[in-house]
Amino acid sequence: MAKSRTIQLIIAGKDRVSKTLKKITGGLKKWGVGALKITGGLVAGFGAVTVALGVMFNKLAGQIDEQAKMASALGIQNEALGAMRDAAGYAGISVENLSTALRKMSQGVGDAANGIGEAKDALEALGLDAAKLQQMKPEEAFSAIIAELDKIPNGIKKTTLAMDLFGRSGAAMTNLTSKGLKQAQTDAETLGLKLSTAQAKHVEAANDGWARIKNAAGDFLKYITATLAPSVKAGFDKAFEFLKKQDLKAWAEKAGQSIISLAKTMANTLPQILLVILKLIGKIAMGIKGWQMLWQESTIQALGFAATVQGILRFMAEGFRQIFSWINVGGMFDAPIAGLQKFVNEQNAIIRQLEQDRQVTIKQQVETVSDYKKEQAAIDSYKQTIGDLENKLKELAAQEVSGAKKANIAEQSKASAYDSTTAAIDRQIAKIRQLKAAQGKISTGSLQIVPSVESLSSMLEDAEDR
C-alpha cells in the first residue's frame, strides 16, 4: 500500500511539474512572438526613416550643389547668393530668372566699363559708374543697381532700364526691392544658418562622390552584361536551333485552327446568350414597370375616392351651413355657421390638393408607359441587331462549308483525272511489252523474217478488233 501511495505521489508530482513547465513555455512563446513583432516593427520603422532621410539628403544635397555651382559660375559667395535667392523668392522671382539676371548684369557692367552695350546708357540714367561697379563684388554691384531702380516708380521707364541691365529677366526683377534684399541679408546674418562657400564645397564633393559611385555601379553592371553576352548569345543560338527543328508552321496552323474553332463556337453561342440576356432584361423591365403602373393606378383610384369622400363631407357641411343660416335669428347660430364655413373651406383646399396629386400621378403613369414602350423598342432593336448578326454568321458558315465542298470535289476530280491518266499509261506500257515479246525471228524455210514494230502493232490491233 505504501509503495502504491508513493507511486501515486510521484505521478501527481510529475503532472504538476509538467503543467507548470507548459505554462512557462507558453508564456515564453507569447513573449517571443511579441518580441518578434516589436523587433519587426522597429526594423521596419528604422528602414522607413532611413529611406526618408536618404531621399531628403539626396534632394537637399542636389539643391546645395546646384547653388554652389551657380555661385562659382557667377563669382559670388555662397552665403550672399543664398540671401539673394531668399529675397528673390519673396518677390516671386524664380531661381532661373535670378541666375539669368546676374549673368546679364556682369556682362553688361563689363561692356559698359568699356563704353559699349545697352547697359551703358541704363547705368548712366541711374547715375551709376560702370567702372566702379566693375571693381565691386557681384552681390554689391547687384544691390547698388537694385537700390537705384527702387527709386524709380513702377512703369515703362523702370521696366526698360531693368531689361537693359538684366536682359529678359528684367521685367521680373522690378518686383525686387532694396528693402527686401537688406531684410534677407539681415535674416541670414541673424540666424547664421546660411551655408558658407566651404560648406557648400563639402556638399558638392559629397555629391560628386555619390555620382562616382553611381558611375562605378553602372560600369560594373555593364561589364557583367558584356561578360554574360557570349553565354546569352550561345543560349539564344541553341534555342533558335531547337526552334528550327520544330514544325512551327504546323504549330501555327493548329493554333490558328484552334482560334478559328473558338471564334466559331463563340459566334454560334454568343447571339443566343445575348438574346437570353435581353429577354431576361425585358421581363425584369416589364415586371418593374408593371408594378409601377399598378401602384400608380392604385394611387389614382385612391386619390379619386378620397376626393369623392371629401366632396360628400363638403356637401353635407354646406347643407348644414345653409340650414343654420335660414334659422339663424338674432345671431344665435353665428358660431356654428362660421365653423361649418371653415370646414367647407378646408375641404375645398383638400379636394384641390387631392386633384393635383391625382393629376401628377396620372402624368407619371403616362411617362412610365412611355418609358416602357421606349425600353421595349430598344430591346426589340437589339434583338433585331443580334438576329442580323446571327444570320450573317450563318451565311459565313454556309459559305465556308460550300467552299470546303467545292475544294473536296476539285480534289476528287484531280484524283479521278490522275487515275485515268495512270490507267492509260499502264495500258501503253503493257502494249509495249506485248510488242517486245512478239518481236522475234519468224522462220519461213531457209528465210528468216524479223517483223517490224509497226507491223506487230497492226497485227495486235487486228487481234484486239477480232
C-alpha positions in Angstrom: 0.0 0.0 0.0 2.8 2.4 1.0 4.6 1.6 -2.3 1.4 2.3 -4.3 0.9 5.5 -2.4 4.4 6.6 -3.2 3.9 5.9 -6.9 0.7 8.0 -7.0 2.5 10.9 -5.3 5.4 10.7 -7.9 2.9 10.7 -10.8 0.9 13.6 -9.3 4.2 15.5 -8.8 5.2 14.9 -12.4 1.8 16.1 -13.7 2.1 19.3 -11.7 5.7 19.9 -12.9 4.6 19.2 -16.5 1.7 21.7 -16.2 4.0 24.3 -14.7 6.6 23.8 -17.5 3.8 24.1 -20.1 2.7 27.4 -18.6 6.2 28.7 -18.5 6.8 27.6 -22.1 3.6 29.1 -23.3 4.5 32.4 -21.6 7.9 32.3 -23.2 6.4 31.6 -26.7 3.9 34.5 -26.3 6.7 36.8 -25.1 8.9 35.6 -28.0 6.1 36.3 -30.6 5.6 39.7 -29.1 9.3 40.4 -29.1 9.5 39.4 -32.7 6.6 41.7 -33.6 8.2 44.6 -31.8 11.5 43.9 -33.4 10.0 43.6 -36.8 8.1 46.9 -36.2 11.3 48.6 -35.1 13.3 47.3 -38.1 10.5 48.4 -40.5 10.3 51.8 -38.8 14.1 52.2 -38.9 14.1 51.2 -42.6 11.4 53.7 -43.4 13.2 56.5 -41.5 16.5 55.6 -43.2 14.9 55.7 -46.7 13.2 59.0 -45.9 16.4 60.5 -44.6 18.2 59.2 -47.7 15.7 60.8 -50.1 15.8 64.1 -48.1 19.6 64.1 -48.1 19.7 63.4 -51.8 17.2 66.2 -52.6 18.9 68.8 -50.3 22.4 67.9 -51.5 21.3 68.4 -55.0 19.9 71.9 -54.2 23.1 72.8 -52.3 25.2 71.5 -55.1 23.2 73.5 -57.7 23.6 76.7 -55.7 27.3 76.1 -55.2 27.9 75.7 -58.9 25.8 78.8 -59.6 27.8 80.8 -57.1 31.1 79.6 -58.5 30.0 80.5 -62.1 28.8 84.0 -61.0 31.8 84.7 -58.7 29.5 85.2 -55.7 30.0 84.0 -52.2 27.6 81.2 -51.4 26.1 83.0 -48.3 25.4 86.1 -50.3 23.8 84.1 -53.1 21.6 82.3 -50.6 20.3 85.6 -49.2 19.7 86.9 -52.8 17.7 83.7 -53.6 15.6 84.3 -50.5 14.9 87.9 -51.4 14.0 86.8 -55.0 11.7 84.2 -53.6 9.9 86.8 -51.5 9.4 88.8 -54.7 8.1 85.9 -56.7 11.3 85.6 -58.9 12.4 82.2 -59.9 16.0 80.9 -59.4 16.4 80.7 -63.2 15.4 84.4 -63.6 17.8 85.4 -60.9 20.7 83.5 -62.4 20.0 84.9 -65.9 19.8 88.5 -64.4 23.1 88.1 -62.6 24.9 86.8 -65.7 23.4 89.5 -67.9 24.4 92.2 -65.3 28.0 91.0 -65.1 28.3 91.1 -68.9 26.5 94.4 -69.1 28.7 96.1 -66.5 31.8 94.9 -68.2 30.7 96.2 -71.6 29.6 99.5 -70.1 33.0 99.9 -68.4 34.4 99.6 -72.0 31.9 102.2 -73.2 29.7 99.8 -75.2 26.4 97.9 -74.8 22.8 98.6 -73.8 23.7 98.7 -70.1 26.0 101.8 -70.6 23.0 104.2 -71.1 20.9 102.4 -68.5 23.7 102.8 -65.8 24.2 106.5 -66.8 20.4 107.1 -66.4 20.6 105.6 -62.9 23.7 107.7 -62.1 26.0 104.7 -61.6 29.6 104.5 -62.7 30.3 101.3 -64.6 34.0 101.3 -63.8 33.3 101.4 -60.0 30.6 98.7 -60.3 33.2 96.5 -62.1 35.5 96.8 -59.1 32.8 95.7 -56.6 31.8 92.2 -55.7 28.9 91.0 -57.9 26.4 90.9 -54.9 27.4 94.5 -54.0 27.0 95.7 -57.6 23.6 94.0 -57.8 22.5 95.7 -54.6 23.6 99.1 -55.8 21.7 98.7 -59.1 18.5 97.5 -57.3 18.8 100.4 -54.9 18.8 102.9 -57.7 16.0 101.1 -59.6 14.0 101.1 -56.4 13.9 104.9 -56.6 12.0 104.9 -59.9 8.3 104.4 -59.8 7.0 101.2 -61.5 6.2 101.8 -65.1 7.6 101.6 -68.6 10.8 103.5 -67.8 11.7 101.2 -64.9 11.0 98.1 -66.9 13.0 99.3 -69.9 16.1 100.1 -67.7 15.8 96.8 -65.9 15.6 94.8 -69.1 18.7 96.8 -70.5 20.6 95.7 -67.3 19.2 92.2 -66.6 18.0 91.0 -70.1 14.7 89.2 -70.5 14.5 88.7 -66.7 14.5 92.4 -66.1 10.6 92.6 -66.1 10.5 90.2 -63.2 13.4 91.9 -61.4 11.3 95.1 -61.0 9.5 93.4 -58.2 12.7 93.1 -56.2 13.3 95.9 -53.8 16.4 97.2 -51.9 14.5 96.7 -48.6 13.8 93.1 -49.5 17.5 92.4 -50.2 18.6 94.0 -47.0 16.0 92.1 -45.0 17.1 88.8 -46.5 20.8 89.6 -45.7 19.9 90.6 -42.1 17.9 87.4 -41.6 20.8 85.4 -42.9 23.3 87.1 -40.6 20.9 86.9 -37.6 20.2 83.2 -37.9 23.7 82.3 -39.1 22.3 79.3 -41.0 23.4 80.2 -44.5 25.9 77.7 -45.8 29.4 79.1 -46.4 31.3 78.5 -49.6 33.5 75.9 -47.8 30.4 74.0 -46.6 28.8 74.1 -50.0 32.1 72.7 -51.4 31.9 69.8 -49.0 28.3 69.0 -50.1 29.4 69.4 -53.7 32.3 67.0 -53.1 29.9 64.5 -51.5 27.6 64.8 -54.5 30.5 64.2 -56.8 31.5 61.1 -54.7 28.0 59.7 -55.0 28.0 60.4 -58.7 31.3 58.4 -59.0 29.7 55.5 -57.1 26.7 55.5 -59.4 29.0 55.6 -62.4 31.1 52.8 -61.0 27.9 50.8 -60.3 26.7 51.4 -63.8 30.1 50.4 -65.3 30.0 47.3 -63.1 26.6 46.2 -64.4 27.7 47.0 -68.0 30.8 44.8 -67.5 28.7 42.0 -66.1 26.4 42.3 -69.1 29.3 42.2 -71.6 30.7 39.2 -69.8 27.4 37.3 -69.9 26.7 38.3 -73.5 28.6 35.4 -75.2 26.8 32.8 -73.0 23.5 34.5 -73.6 24.1 34.5 -77.3 25.0 30.8 -77.2 21.8 30.1 -75.3 19.8 32.1 -77.9 21.5 30.2 -80.7 20.6 26.8 -79.1 17.1 28.0 -78.7 16.9 29.0 -82.3 18.4 25.7 -83.4 15.7 23.9 -81.4 13.0 26.1 -83.0 14.3 25.3 -86.5 13.9 21.6 -85.8 10.3 22.0 -84.7 7.4 22.2 -87.2 6.5 25.8 -86.3 4.3 26.1 -89.3 2.2 23.1 -88.2 2.0 24.6 -84.7 0.9 27.9 -86.1 -1.7 26.2 -88.3 -3.0 24.3 -85.3 -3.1 27.4 -83.2 -4.9 29.2 -86.0 -7.4 26.4 -86.3 -8.0 26.4 -82.6 -8.6 30.1 -82.6 -10.9 29.8 -85.6 -12.8 27.0 -83.9 -13.1 29.0 -80.7 -14.3 32.0 -82.7 -16.9 29.9 -84.5 -18.1 28.5 -81.2 -18.4 31.9 -79.7 -20.1 33.2 -82.9 -22.6 30.4 -82.7 -23.3 30.7 -78.9 -22.9 34.4 -78.3 -26.0 35.6 -80.2 -28.1 33.0 -78.3 -26.6 34.1 -74.9 -27.3 37.8 -75.8 -30.8 37.0 -76.8 -31.4 35.2 -73.5 -30.0 38.1 -71.6 -32.1 40.6 -73.5 -35.3 38.5 -72.9 -34.4 38.4 -69.2 -33.9 42.2 -69.1 -37.1 42.7 -70.9 -39.0 40.6 -68.4 -37.4 42.3 -65.5 -38.2 45.7 -67.0 -41.8 44.6 -67.7 -42.2 43.4 -64.1 -40.8 46.7 -62.7 -42.9 48.9 -65.0 -45.9 46.7 -64.4 -45.6 47.2 -60.6 -45.1 50.9 -61.1 -48.1 51.2 -63.3 -50.2 49.1 -60.8 -49.1 51.2 -57.9 -49.8 54.4 -59.8 -53.2 53.2 -60.9 -54.0 52.3 -57.3 -52.8 55.7 -56.2 -55.0 57.4 -58.8 -58.1 55.4 -57.7 -57.4 56.1 -54.0 -57.0 59.8 -54.6 -60.1 59.9 -56.6 -62.0 58.0 -53.8 -60.6 60.4 -51.2 -61.7 63.4 -53.3 -65.2 61.9 -53.6 -65.4 61.4 -49.8 -64.1 64.9 -49.2 -66.7 66.2 -51.7 -69.5 64.4 -49.8 -68.3 65.9 -46.5 -68.1 69.3 -48.0 -71.6 69.0 -49.5 -73.0 67.9 -46.1 -71.3 70.8 -44.3 -72.5 73.2 -46.9 -76.0 71.9 -46.5 -75.9 72.3 -42.6 -74.5 75.8 -43.0 -77.4 76.8 -45.2 -79.9 75.3 -42.8 -78.3 77.2 -39.8 -78.3 80.4 -42.0 -82.0 80.1 -42.5 -82.9 79.6 -38.9 -80.3 82.0 -37.6 -82.3 84.5 -35.6 -80.5 87.2 -33.6 -77.2 85.6 -34.4 -77.7 82.6 -32.2 -76.1 80.2 -34.8 -73.2 82.5 -35.9 -70.5 80.3 -34.3 -71.7 77.0 -35.9 -72.1 78.7 -39.2 -68.6 80.1 -39.0 -67.2 76.7 -38.0 -69.0 75.0 -40.9 -67.8 77.6 -43.4 -64.2 77.0 -42.2 -64.7 73.2 -42.6 -66.1 73.8 -46.1 -63.0 75.9 -47.0 -60.7 73.3 -45.6 -62.4 70.6 -47.6 -62.2 72.7 -50.8 -58.4 73.0 -50.2 -58.1 69.3 -49.5 -60.0 68.4 -52.6 -57.8 70.7 -54.8 -54.7 69.1 -53.3 -56.0 65.6 -53.9 -56.9 66.5 -57.5 -53.4 68.0 -58.1 -51.8 64.8 -56.7 -54.0 62.7 -58.9 -53.1 64.7 -62.0 -49.4 64.4 -61.1 -49.8 60.6 -60.6 -51.6 60.3 -64.0 -48.8 62.2 -65.6 -46.2 59.9 -64.0 -48.2 56.9 -65.2 -48.2 58.2 -68.8 -44.4 58.7 -68.5 -44.0 55.2 -67.1 -45.9 53.8 -70.1 -43.9 55.9 -72.5 -40.6 54.7 -70.9 -41.8 51.1 -71.0 -42.5 51.4 -74.7 -39.1 53.0 -75.4 -37.3 50.3 -73.4 -39.2 47.6 -75.3 -38.4 49.3 -78.6 -34.7 49.4 -77.7 -34.7 45.7 -76.6 -36.5 44.8 -79.9 -33.9 46.8 -81.8 -31.1 45.0 -80.0 -32.8 41.7 -80.8 -33.0 42.6 -84.4 -29.4 43.6 -84.5 -28.4 40.3 -82.8 -30.6 38.4 -85.3 -28.9 40.1 -88.2 -25.5 39.2 -86.7 -26.6 35.6 -86.3 -27.8 35.4 -89.9 -24.5 36.9 -91.1 -22.6 34.3 -89.1 -24.7 31.5 -90.5 -24.1 32.8 -94.1 -20.4 32.9 -93.5 -20.5 29.4 -92.1 -22.6 28.2 -95.1 -20.1 29.8 -97.5 -17.2 28.1 -95.7 -19.0 24.7 -95.9 -19.7 25.3 -99.6 -16.1 26.3 -100.2 -15.0 23.2 -98.4 -17.3 21.0 -100.5 -16.1 22.7 -103.7 -12.5 22.1 -102.7 -13.3 18.5 -102.0 -15.0 18.0 -105.4 -12.0 19.6 -107.1 -9.6 17.3 -105.2 -11.8 14.3 -106.2 -11.7 15.4 -109.9 -8.0 15.8 -109.8 -7.7 12.3 -108.3 -10.0 10.9 -110.9 -8.1 12.5 -113.7 -4.9 11.3 -112.2 -6.3 7.7 -112.0 -7.4 7.9 -115.7 -4.0 9.1 -116.8 -2.3 6.4 -114.8 -4.5 3.7 -116.3 -3.8 5.0 -119.9 -0.1 4.9 -119.1 -0.3 1.4 -117.8 -2.1 0.2 -120.9 0.6 1.7 -123.1 3.3 0.0 -121.1 1.5 -3.4 -121.4 1.1 -2.9 -125.1 4.8 -2.1 -125.5 5.7 -5.2 -123.5 3.5 -7.3 -125.8 5.2 -5.9 -128.9 8.6 -6.6 -127.5 7.5 -10.2 -126.6 6.1 -10.8 -130.1 9.1 -9.3 -131.9 11.4 -12.1 -132.8 12.6 -14.1 -135.6 10.0 -15.9 -137.7 11.4 -18.7 -139.7 10.0 -19.4 -143.3 12.1 -22.2 -144.6 15.6 -21.0 -145.0 14.5 -17.3 -144.9 14.1 -15.6 -141.6 11.9 -12.6 -141.3 12.2 -10.1 -138.5 8.9 -8.3 -138.3 8.9 -4.5 -137.5 7.3 -3.0 -134.5 4.8 -1.2 -136.8 3.7 -4.5 -138.4 3.4 -6.2 -135.0 1.3 -3.2 -133.7 -1.0 -3.5 -136.6 -1.3 -7.3 -136.0 -2.2 -6.7 -132.3 -4.8 -4.1 -133.2 -6.4 -6.5 -135.7 -6.4 -9.2 -133.0 -8.0 -6.8 -130.5 -10.7 -5.9 -133.0 -11.4 -9.6 -133.6 
